[in-house]
Amino acid sequence: MTTEPVPGLDPVIHAQARLRVTATLAALAPDDQITFRRLRELLDMTAGNLSTHLRKLEDAGYVQIAKAFSRRTPVTRIALTAPGRAAFERYTTSLQSLFTPPHIHGDPVRGSARSGATP
């Protein structure tokens, strides 16, 4: 039995580790960023694992990674890009739609239009 991908669930975001990264970054203000070290601590991920998932998100244009120095110490800052934020919003909307019962023939619960008679 194979399962088909759910429309709207972006495969770049859908992987568990990348979903955790994206959700954490989405919680920041749109122009805010977080250091690699802090993100790694929050998510309890290894540096190598986090780097791998950030690279995939960066390749998709969903995160921006900036490297700089602070008092001669390298600091990597990560931010969710506008396209990344939009993709995450589409993803969460699609995910929520999976839990919303469809409205069929007027009555979302019974699946048929009411005739006026009480059941």
N, C-alpha and C positions, 0 to 999 in steps of 0.2 A: 504494500500500500504506500503510495507516494502522496505527499501533501503538496499542494500548489501554493506558491507564495501569495500572501494576502495583498491585494492591491493597496498601495499607499504606505506599506511598511517597508521603508527604505532599507535595503540590505546592508548598506554601509553603517547605518545607525543600529540596525536590529541585533547585531552580535552583542551578547550580554555586556562585555567589557566596554565596548564603544557606546552602548546605551547608557551605562553608568557615567562615563566621561561626559557625554553630551548633556545628560540631565544635570550633572553638577555644574557644567559651564553655563547652561541655560538659566540656572538659578542666580547667576551674577547679573548685574546691571548690563545693558547692552554695550557700554563702552568700557566695562571693567575687564580685568584679566587676573589670572592666578599664577603663582609660580609653579613650576614643575614639581618641586619638592613638596609644596603644600597639597597639590592635587594628588600626588602619589600617597601622601600620608592619609588624606581623606578617604581615598578609595582602597587603601591597603593593598596596593599593587606593587610588583617589583618594577624597578626602573626600566628594565628591558621590555617587559610586557606592556607597560604604559607607553613607552616610546614606539613600539610596534603599532599599537592602536592609534596613537596620535598621528603617525605617519599616514595611515589609511584615511583618517579624517581630514588631514591636511591635503592629501592628494585629491580628495573630493571637493576641496574648497570650503570645508565646514569649520575648520579652525585655522587660526593664524598663530604661528610660533615665532617669537622674537627672542633672540639671544643677545645678552648685553653683559656688562660687568658692573658689579657693585663693590667698591673697595677692593679691586683686583680679584674678586671672586666671580666666576661665571654664574649668571642667573638666566634661566629660561622662563619666559612668561607665555602663557597660553590664553587665547581669547576665542570665543565663539564668533564666527563671522556672521554678517547679516544673512547670507545664503544658508549657513549652518543653523541659525536660529529659525529661519523659515522652514527648513527641512524638518527640524525637530517638532515644530508646531504642526506640520502636515502629518508627521509620524504619530504624534499623540492624538490628533483628531481621528486618524484612521484606526488607531488602537481603541479609542473610546467607542467608535461606531461598531466595533465587534461586540460590545456589551449592550448595545441599544437594540431592543427587539424591533423588527421591521413592522411597519404599519401596513397590514394587508386588509384590503377591502373595508376600510373604515374603522374597524375595531382593532386596536393594537394588541389586545390580549386574546380575543377569541378568533380573530381572523375573518369576521364577517360583519356586515352592517347590521345594526340593531333594527328590529322591526317594530319597536314600540312595546312589545310584550315583555313582561318580566320573566326571567328564567325560573 
